[in-house]
Amino acid sequence: MSLYTGKTITLCEVGPRDGLQNEQKILSTDEKVCLIERAVSSGFKVVEVGSFMSPKAVPQMADTDEVFRRLTKAPGVEYRALIANMKGLERAADCGCVKTKLNVSASETHNLKNLNCTPAESVARFAPIVEAAKEKKIEVSGSISMAFGSPWDSEIPVSTVCSIIDAYLAAGVTEISLSDASGQAYPGQVYDICEEMKKRYPEVKFWLHFHNTRGLGIANILAGIEAGFTNFDSAFAGVGGCPFVPGATGNVASEDVVHAMKGCGVHTGIDLDMAIETARRVAEAVGHPTDSSMLRAGRADRILLRKE
Ligand code: ZN
């Protein structure tokens, strides 16, 4: 029996945020609500709905408040959104969003150039936001982009990632996502970093977030599972990209991950056919073919025979 068989993982559908924010075409609020509700009916228990950033900077996410208001929230499902500052937190509170995520880039070069401080110093500045969130009963998680490599540095030392996690913990954030927005992670590296993180930070609830830029998204998820990680992000139809990274594709496609996990005997709780149908609608809505193996080739027949 493979080491994956019988394991259970949780997938977060990040397509509505990480995917659609990088698409040229801006979907209507109704289209977004419909796709999110479909993702939830297919079995997703965590969804990244949008972000509360400046509408000028990210016009695709300008209606996140409205999406939150219109969504019929299913019980037991976590609907989260990205925030960057106090204004974002206030918008979250106003539309009933109770789970937020802050982000910092692990690239010192990028951070020093843009914000004139180290990534850990950036995170320390989040402390008042986390404090204010507590009063509003809003949960705050943190993410670290470029945790596995960046276009601006020859490498991202694990010590840098640890200094950022330490800063998050000091600010009161214990749920942290390690993100590979630049699509540079590879399975051996993922396994080693996950092992290290588990040893150093047993109190942290980790997420892994892989883009499929170099075709290693699913292999990286399997490496994470092998190291004992259970929370992963994916995006319907594999939509998205990364504005800073040339040639970057979106997150690994949700339906491809569900298909691969089904084949490996890993339980996701997500209905594969429904996930494929959602992906088809997403690709239709954005109006171009996306990085989805399921949409291109369909499910492998033998998968039909395997029971969850
Ligand atoms: Zn991403």
Boltz pocket constraint, residues with backbone or C-beta under 6 A from the ligand:
constraints:
  - pocket:
      binder: B
      contacts: [[A, 18], [A, 179], [A, 180], [A, 181], [A, 209], [A, 211], [A, 241], [A, 251]]
      max_distance: 6.0
